[in-house]
Amino acid sequence: MKKYSCETHIDHALDMFVAETEDFPIMEKILDAEKLSTKCAYCEEHATYIVSSK
């Protein structure tokens, strides 16, 4: 499972990931080239982070 998040919604994305998967999340910064096409799962801003599992 992967969740994409902007700076504003990163706390919510981490909380939701733990609630849904009951697993420890890994937060990675998205590369600049990927930022152009990737949107936040909670708003229309460009995503800054990927929250995923191992």
N, C-alpha and C positions, 0 to 999 in steps of 0.2 A: 504494500500500500504506500502511495506517495501523496502528500498534500503540498501544494504550492502556496506560499504565503508572502505577503508584502511585510514591510517593517511594522506597520500598524497592527496587523493581525497575527503576528508570530506567536504570541502567548496563547491566543485562542486556538491556533493550529496545533500547538504542542499539547494543550489540554484535551482537545478533541481526539487527537491521535492516541493518547494514553487511554482515554475513555473507551474508544472503539476497539483497540487492539490489545489492551492490557499488557503492553510491551514498552520497553524503554525506547524513546525516539532518538533518531540521529538527525541533527540539523546541519545541513550543508548550504553554503552560499552558492547561488547560481552564477555561472560564468556570464560575463557581459554579453556574449554572442547569443546566449539562450534567453536573456532578459527581454529581448525584443518581441518574442512570440509567446511568452509564457505569462498568463494572468494569475492573479491571486484567486484562490478558491472562495474567498469571502467578499471580494469587491472587484472593481474593474482596473485596479492598479497593476502595474507590472510586478511579478513575483520577484522577491529577493532571495528567498530561501526555499529549500526542499526539505520537508520533514518526512522521514521514511524509517523503516526498520532495518536491521542488519543485512 
